[in-house]
């Protein structure tokens, strides 16, 4: 694995170079919050975020997916061949969520739409060096740094980013960057380890499923139920949920329509 060096002052040049080749989606400001959105220029990206409103899962399992359109004479399958793209700034928790979805949509229930989007997406991860407010990723070994499944992984060392190459495509994306020093590699490991030690939230993983099953009648669920509007938004907020419904949308003329997931 190659480990490279990206001075922070050159980050905008690096992103703008990639923008000339691919559309890039990354964390951008949305009022006081942060969302994953299309990056039009390097200045828009916010790499100092804790969490986004919605996970980047939306680029692989969009809230609405048109499967085919139809009229009285024919059915037209919607093309899902999308152009290659980059998701930049994805944290280890969201990357591990995608790896879980890969098992479902790639192996257990192969889904061509998901697989095509996954194949055409290059992931530039951002390792965490400080815990977020509600994070407990270390309890499940899903943070604060990525282990695999990425093309490039960045670690903020103050004046520079350490850049780990995780694939052949990642090596192409990082073309022109110089090798990191041994001191920078050690500093990155120390920064991540220090962040893990500062994480105060913990969840005991042992017997967790039994623990939850024994508390299905807990009063908290009744309290939560009173706030529920049955809108289904929770399926979009959860980074691992793959629930969906399929319905037909008919035109008022009843002569044409479309099937949506």
Secondary structure, 3 states (H helix, E strand, C coil): CCEEEEEHHHHHHHHHHHHCCCEEEEEEEECCEEEEEEECCHHHECCCCCCCCCCHHHHCCCCCCEEEEEECCCEEECCCCCCCEEEEEECHHHHHHHHHHHHHHHHHCCCHHHHHHHHCEEEEEECCCCCCCCCCHHHHCCCCCCCCCCCEEEEECCCEEEEEECCHHHHHHCCCCEECCHHHHHHHHHHHHHHHHHCCCCCCCCCHHHHHHCCCCCHHHHHHHHHCCCCCCHHHHCCCCCCCCCEEEECCCCCEEEEEC
